[in-house]
Amino acid sequence: MEDEVLANAGVDVFEECFKLIFIKPYDELEGARNKDRNLEFKNYGQSDLELKIKIEKLFSKAKDKWEGVFNRDEKIRLSPSHLSVCVASLYKIKFLTPT
């Protein structure tokens, strides 16, 4: 991701990658708890902006669940297009569930 996108994103690469790696396991846990729920850390045909809004909501829920990791007012600083590429790179990777 760093070579593809983040090197030119104008953000702290480690910080933004960590946010995404923080969100993804939260989404997997919620999906494991509710088998009727589709994973949200994926672009199902949304625009880049719609995807960013959805990922920001997931980030807020993960921050509420695992308090103290990020400040409540912390946001994803990637542009919608950069975030879209990162989500596409990560969505197939399973952190908590078997493949």
Backbone hydrogen bonds, N-H to C=O, Kabsch-Sander energy under -0.5 kcal/mol:
donor,donor_aa,acceptor,acceptor_aa,energy
5,V,1,M,-3.1
6,L,1,M,-1.7
7,A,2,E,-2.2
8,N,5,V,-1.6
9,A,6,L,-1.4
13,V,11,V,-0.9
16,E,12,D,-2.4
17,C,13,V,-2.5
18,F,14,F,-2.7
19,K,15,E,-1.9
20,L,16,E,-1.7
21,I,17,C,-2.4
22,F,18,F,-1.7
23,I,19,K,-2.0
24,K,20,L,-2.3
26,Y,22,F,-0.9
27,D,23,I,-2.3
28,E,24,K,-2.2
29,L,25,P,-2.7
30,E,26,Y,-2.4
31,G,27,D,-2.2
32,A,28,E,-2.2
33,R,29,L,-1.9
34,N,30,E,-1.5
35,K,33,R,-0.5
37,R,34,N,-1.9
42,K,40,E,-2.6
44,Y,42,K,-0.8
51,L,47,S,-2.5
52,K,48,D,-2.2
53,I,49,L,-2.2
54,K,50,E,-2.1
55,I,51,L,-2.7
56,E,52,K,-2.6
57,K,53,I,-1.9
58,L,54,K,-2.0
59,F,55,I,-2.5
60,S,56,E,-2.3
61,K,57,K,-2.1
62,A,58,L,-2.7
63,K,59,F,-2.5
64,D,60,S,-1.9
65,K,61,K,-2.2
66,W,62,A,-2.8
67,E,64,D,-0.5
67,E,65,K,-0.7
68,G,70,F,-0.6
69,V,66,W,-1.2
74,E,71,N,-1.7
77,R,75,K,-0.5
83,L,79,S,-2.9
84,S,80,P,-2.2
85,V,81,S,-1.6
86,C,82,H,-2.0
87,V,83,L,-2.9
88,A,84,S,-2.1
89,S,85,V,-1.5
90,L,86,C,-1.7
91,Y,87,V,-2.6
93,I,90,L,-1.7
95,F,93,I,-0.6
